[in-house]
């Protein structure tokens, strides 16, 4: 660098070096020979000198200065007003001085020196007077109690005389030197046959038999009240039914004969098929009635109910 450039770079700081390094990184022709870029460095340094904002005093920013507050307003009659208000006020004017003399400074409050208020003891009072009397004391109960002298020997003699002796249980032995067993539970003695209920029908069986008879009678009554599900058709009803079926067959046959020969539409085809089915069903019913002289009718509604 030239001497003038050195002093310019010293005054600017690192800005000239940064400009040359940035120019080299971008690819511009800032870093040629020193003679070629001398004018450029001088121009850049001059620009930084006259137009830069760098200053050492701006490194540490100072807080903004607050403007001083204006002085408060004080009236010139302030002292006069205070004196007038004090002159109209006196201590203890409303209630007066206290009647109790104040304690001296040496008589300050100490521990356990204040007045103590204790409750006065009163006699116990019973609110509920309907309680039972108290339990007597041992001395009182001993005076009232009368002790009886019991002769246990005589009492035992009386018990022995009055008590009935125990009956010996009936037992049996298997052999002459065998074990003894209870005779009542062995089944060798007639116990049950001597009872009054032996050989008689138990009461629960008689009650059950009566209940079954009553239930059977009730069912018979209910069946008699109901209508019979099957009914027999007499010969007159059979002839009338046969005539009615034949008349219906003749009417349907006339309608069927009056149909047009050409059935070219769907309604005509449906009507023709319906008439044919009805005629077949009537012919089937007439045939069954003619072949069966005895006919019974069964009611399905009564079965469902």
C-alpha positions, 0 to 999 in steps of 0.5 A: 500500500502507498503511504496515503492509503495506509493513513486512510486505512488506519483512520477508517479501520477495517473497512478497507480490508473488508471491501477488498475481501468482499470484492475478491469473494464476489469475483470482481476485479478489485484484487489485481495489482496494487497499481491497478486498484489504487484509485479504487481503494482511494475512492472507496476509502474516501467514501467511507470517510465522508459518508460512514456512520461509525463512531466509538461513542455509539458503541455503548448506548446511553438511556434516553434522558428524561426531561426534568419535571416542572416545579410544583405550584405553591400558593403564597397564602399556604402558610396563612391557611395552615395557621388559621386551621390550627388556631380553630382546633384544640385537643380534647375539646369534644370528649375532654380529658380521660378521668383515669390518670395515665401511668408513668413511664416507669410503670410499663406493662409487664408479663402476668401483671394484667387483671385476671378474670376467672369464672366463679364456681357454682353448685351442680344443677341437674336439668333432667330430674327423671333419672333413676335413683343412684346405685346404693353404696356398699355400706347401705346395700350390706345393711339391707341385704339378708343372707340366707344360710343354706344347708347343702347336705339337706338339699342334696338329700331332697334332690336324690329322693325326689328325682326318678331313676334313669331307665336302663336302655334295652340292649342286645348282644350278638354272642355270649361275649359279643358287643352290646347294641341298642335294641330300639334302633336295631329293628328287632322290636316292633316300633312303627307298627304300634303307632296310630298312623301305621297302615293309613294313607298319609294326609298329603296324599289325600290332599293331592288326590283331592286337588287332582280331582278338582282340577279335572272337574274344572277342565271339564267345565271349561271344555263344555263352555267352549265351542266345539272346533269341529262341526259336521255338515249335514246333507242339506248344507252339503247340497246347498254348498255344492249348488253354490259352487256350481253357480259360481263356476258357471258365472266364471265360465261365461266371463271366460268365454266372453274374453277376446281371442287375441290377448295382445296386452298385459292386462288381458293376459293377467285377467285370463290367467286369474279366471283360469286359476279361479275355475281350476280351484272351483272344479277342485272344490266341487270334486272333493265335495262330491267324492266325500259325503261326510265332511267336518269343518275345523275352526283354525281361529279357535285353535290360535286363541 
